[in-house]
Amino acid sequence: MYGAILGDIVGSRFEFHNYKEKDFELFTYDCEFTDDTVMTIAIEKALMESGYKYWNLSKKARYFLREFGRKYPNLSYGANFKGWLLENGRKSTNSYGNGAAMRISGIGWVATDLKQIKRMSRVVTTVSHSHLEAIKGAEAIASCIYLARTKHSKDEIRSYIENCYYPMNFTIQKIRKTYSYNVSCQGSVPQAIECFLESTDFEDALRNAISLGGDSDTIGAMTGCIAEAYYGIPSWMIDKAKEYLPDELIQAEEQFYTYLKLKP
């Protein structure tokens, strides 16, 4: 979804050069799409091709993650995941990395209830990330998207996450100074959710995410995909995102919005 893609693009230039303020320029020549965008689109493609059959969704997720990953091999994949991408026979890694959660946004839009959210997110996560924390992180992001797009309030979303996934006993202001680079689900997913919960609109959500620091492109992607479901995205931002994407990825993303009968 474009929320994840925009968070990825805006956050890309800050991943290793954190800026812990909100007064930054959103789009510059240094911005680019990363593996977060490519893997998000790969899962969307799997959803469209699977027919919602769980055994087929697992097969299609494995296929399209590898197909898209191999088309864009020089992005910042984790070492274990890149090994999985390049070796057809390699089994799922016992990874709790946030790569499981940053690519999950399509599930949040396709699933029809929270039970299906859990089942579908587990299916597409465990093809490459089998650790319980990875499964938990992906479910949490997908659940936030589902709740946001079905018009639940922020208080309801917070309560659900606290009851089912993570304690949310912090604020962005309190953790910003000390928060550092963390690619685990447990060390980045609740923080990304909080960036959304404290936001006032889509752009503010992205600014919260980037100002937190850490793994900026992935936190941006996770925050952005929830914020899209809650606020929508200004059309000018989507136009701007397309300036950074090759035609193949734009076409794939447009196809998914058409599939959902949504206008990006």
C-alpha positions as CSV (number, residue, x, y, z in Angstrom):
1,M,0.0,0.0,0.0
2,Y,1.1,3.5,-0.7
3,G,1.2,4.3,3.1
4,A,4.0,1.8,3.6
5,I,5.8,2.9,0.4
6,L,5.7,6.6,1.4
7,G,7.0,5.8,4.9
8,D,9.8,3.8,3.3
9,I,10.8,6.5,0.8
10,V,10.6,9.3,3.3
11,G,12.5,7.3,6.0
12,S,15.1,5.9,3.6
13,R,17.6,8.8,3.9
14,F,17.4,8.8,7.7
15,E,18.0,5.1,8.4
16,F,21.7,5.5,9.2
17,H,21.5,9.2,9.8
18,N,18.8,9.7,12.3
19,Y,17.2,13.1,12.8
20,K,15.3,13.4,16.0
21,E,13.1,16.4,15.1
22,K,10.0,16.8,13.0
23,D,11.0,19.8,10.9
24,F,12.6,17.9,7.9
25,E,11.9,18.0,4.2
26,L,9.8,15.0,3.3
27,F,11.2,14.4,-0.2
28,T,14.7,15.0,-1.5
29,Y,17.1,13.6,-4.1
30,D,18.5,11.4,-1.4
31,C,15.2,9.5,-0.9
32,E,14.7,6.1,-2.5
33,F,12.5,3.0,-2.2
34,T,14.0,0.1,-0.3
35,D,13.3,-3.6,0.4
36,D,10.3,-2.5,2.4
37,T,8.5,-1.3,-0.7
38,V,9.5,-4.3,-2.8
39,M,8.5,-6.9,-0.2
40,T,5.2,-5.1,0.5
41,I,4.3,-5.3,-3.2
42,A,5.4,-8.9,-3.4
43,I,2.9,-9.9,-0.6
44,E,0.2,-7.9,-2.4
45,K,0.9,-9.8,-5.6
46,A,0.6,-13.1,-3.6
47,L,-2.7,-12.1,-2.2
48,M,-4.1,-11.3,-5.7
49,E,-2.8,-14.6,-7.1
50,S,-3.7,-16.9,-4.3
51,G,-7.5,-17.0,-4.5
52,Y,-7.5,-16.7,-0.7
53,K,-6.7,-20.4,-0.2
54,Y,-4.3,-20.6,2.6
55,W,-2.2,-23.3,1.2
56,N,-1.9,-21.4,-2.0
57,L,-1.2,-18.1,-0.3
58,S,1.8,-19.7,1.4
59,K,3.0,-20.9,-1.9
60,K,2.4,-17.6,-3.7
61,A,4.0,-15.6,-0.9
62,R,7.2,-17.7,-1.1
63,Y,7.2,-17.4,-4.9
64,F,6.6,-13.6,-5.2
65,L,8.9,-12.6,-2.3
66,R,11.7,-14.4,-4.1
67,E,10.7,-13.2,-7.6
68,F,10.6,-9.6,-6.6
69,G,13.6,-9.9,-4.3
70,R,15.7,-11.3,-7.1
71,K,14.7,-8.5,-9.4
72,Y,15.9,-6.0,-6.8
73,P,18.8,-7.9,-5.2
74,N,20.9,-4.9,-4.0
75,L,18.5,-3.5,-1.5
76,S,19.1,-3.6,2.3
77,Y,17.8,-7.0,3.1
78,G,18.9,-8.7,6.3
79,A,21.7,-11.3,5.7
80,N,19.6,-14.3,6.7
81,F,16.6,-13.1,4.7
82,K,18.8,-12.5,1.6
83,G,20.1,-16.0,1.9
84,W,16.5,-17.2,2.0
85,L,15.7,-15.1,-1.1
86,L,18.5,-16.6,-3.1
87,E,18.2,-20.3,-2.2
88,N,15.0,-22.0,-3.4
89,G,15.3,-24.9,-1.0
90,R,16.1,-22.8,2.1
91,K,13.6,-23.2,4.9
92,S,12.1,-20.3,6.9
93,T,14.6,-18.7,9.2
94,N,13.9,-18.4,13.0
95,S,14.0,-14.6,12.6
96,Y,12.2,-12.0,14.7
97,G,13.2,-9.2,12.3
98,N,10.8,-6.4,11.5
99,G,10.9,-7.4,7.8
100,A,7.9,-9.6,8.7
101,A,5.8,-6.6,9.8
102,M,6.9,-4.0,7.2
103,R,5.5,-6.0,4.3
104,I,2.1,-7.0,5.9
105,S,-0.1,-4.1,5.0
106,G,-2.0,-5.9,2.2
107,I,-3.4,-8.4,4.7
108,G,-4.9,-5.6,6.7
109,W,-7.0,-4.5,3.7
110,V,-7.9,-8.0,2.3
111,A,-9.0,-9.8,5.5
112,T,-12.6,-9.6,6.6
113,D,-12.2,-10.0,10.3
114,L,-9.5,-10.2,13.0
115,K,-9.6,-14.0,13.0
116,Q,-8.7,-13.9,9.3
117,I,-6.0,-11.3,10.0
118,K,-4.3,-13.7,12.3
119,R,-4.4,-16.6,10.0
120,M,-3.4,-14.9,6.8
121,S,-0.6,-12.9,8.4
122,R,0.8,-16.1,10.0
123,V,0.7,-17.8,6.6
124,V,2.7,-15.1,4.7
125,T,5.0,-14.5,7.7
126,T,6.2,-18.0,8.4
127,V,7.4,-18.7,4.9
128,S,10.5,-16.7,5.9
129,H,10.2,-15.6,9.5
130,S,9.1,-18.4,11.9
131,H,9.9,-16.8,15.2
132,L,6.9,-16.1,17.4
133,E,7.9,-12.4,17.8
134,A,7.9,-12.0,14.0
135,I,4.4,-13.6,13.8
136,K,3.2,-11.4,16.6
137,G,4.6,-8.2,15.1
138,A,3.1,-8.9,11.7
139,E,-0.3,-9.7,13.2
140,A,-0.2,-6.5,15.3
141,I,0.4,-4.2,12.3
142,A,-2.2,-6.0,10.2
143,S,-4.7,-5.8,13.0
144,C,-4.1,-2.0,13.4
145,I,-4.8,-1.5,9.7
146,Y,-7.9,-3.6,9.8
147,L,-9.2,-1.7,12.9
148,A,-8.3,1.6,11.4
149,R,-10.0,1.0,8.0
150,T,-13.2,-0.3,9.8
151,K,-13.5,3.0,11.6
152,H,-12.4,2.0,15.1
153,S,-11.1,4.9,17.3
154,K,-7.5,5.3,18.3
155,D,-8.5,4.4,21.9
156,E,-10.0,1.2,20.6
157,I,-6.9,0.4,18.6
158,R,-4.6,1.1,21.5
159,S,-6.7,-1.0,23.8
160,Y,-6.6,-4.0,21.4
161,I,-2.9,-3.8,21.0
162,E,-2.3,-3.6,24.7
163,N,-4.6,-6.5,25.4
164,C,-3.4,-8.8,22.7
165,Y,0.2,-7.8,21.7
166,Y,2.3,-5.1,23.5
167,P,2.2,-2.8,26.5
168,M,1.9,0.7,25.2
169,N,3.1,2.4,28.4
170,F,5.3,5.1,26.7
171,T,5.1,8.2,24.6
172,I,7.3,9.1,21.6
173,Q,8.6,12.2,23.4
174,K,9.7,10.1,26.4
175,I,11.6,7.5,24.3
176,R,12.9,9.7,21.4
177,K,16.2,10.7,23.0
178,T,17.3,7.2,23.9
179,Y,15.6,5.1,21.2
180,S,18.2,3.6,18.9
181,Y,18.5,1.3,15.9
182,N,16.5,-1.9,16.4
183,V,15.4,-4.3,13.7
184,S,13.5,-6.7,15.9
185,C,9.7,-6.7,15.8
186,Q,9.5,-6.4,19.5
187,G,11.8,-3.4,19.4
188,S,10.2,-1.5,16.6
189,V,6.6,-2.5,16.0
190,P,5.0,-1.0,19.2
191,Q,7.0,2.1,18.6
192,A,5.7,2.4,15.0
193,I,2.1,1.9,16.3
194,E,2.6,4.7,18.9
195,C,3.9,7.0,16.2
196,F,0.5,6.6,14.5
197,L,-1.5,6.8,17.7
198,E,0.0,10.2,18.6
199,S,-0.4,11.6,15.1
200,T,-2.9,14.2,13.8
201,D,-2.9,13.3,10.1
202,F,-1.0,11.2,7.6
203,E,1.9,13.5,7.2
204,D,2.3,14.0,11.0
205,A,2.4,10.2,11.4
206,L,5.4,10.0,9.1
207,R,7.1,12.9,10.9
208,N,6.6,11.1,14.2
209,A,8.1,7.9,12.8
210,I,11.1,9.6,11.3
211,S,11.8,11.8,14.4
212,L,11.9,8.7,16.6
213,G,15.1,7.5,14.9
214,G,16.2,3.9,14.7
215,D,15.3,1.9,11.6
216,S,13.7,4.9,10.0
217,D,12.5,3.4,6.7
218,T,10.9,0.4,8.3
219,I,9.3,2.3,11.1
220,G,8.1,4.8,8.5
221,A,6.6,1.9,6.5
222,M,4.8,0.4,9.5
223,T,3.5,3.7,10.7
224,G,2.5,4.8,7.2
225,C,0.5,1.8,6.4
226,I,-1.7,2.2,9.5
227,A,-2.0,5.9,9.0
228,E,-3.2,5.4,5.4
229,A,-6.0,3.2,6.7
230,Y,-7.1,5.7,9.3
231,Y,-6.6,9.1,7.5
232,G,-6.1,8.3,3.8
233,I,-3.3,9.9,1.9
234,P,-3.1,13.3,0.2
235,S,-3.0,12.7,-3.6
236,W,0.1,14.9,-4.0
237,M,2.0,12.5,-1.8
238,I,1.1,9.5,-3.9
239,D,2.1,11.4,-7.0
240,K,5.4,12.2,-5.3
241,A,6.0,8.5,-4.4
242,K,5.6,7.5,-8.0
243,E,8.6,9.7,-8.9
244,Y,10.8,7.3,-7.0
245,L,9.4,4.0,-8.3
246,P,10.1,2.1,-11.5
247,D,7.1,1.6,-13.8
248,E,6.9,-2.1,-12.9
249,L,6.3,-1.4,-9.2
250,I,3.8,1.4,-9.9
251,Q,1.8,-0.9,-12.1
252,A,1.8,-3.7,-9.5
253,E,0.7,-1.2,-6.8
254,E,-2.1,0.2,-9.0
255,Q,-3.2,-3.3,-9.8
256,F,-3.7,-4.0,-6.1
257,Y,-5.7,-0.9,-5.5
258,T,-7.9,-1.9,-8.4
259,Y,-8.2,-5.3,-7.0
260,L,-9.4,-3.8,-3.7
261,K,-11.7,-1.4,-5.6
262,L,-10.0,1.5,-4.0
263,K,-8.7,4.7,-5.5
264,P,-5.1,5.4,-4.4
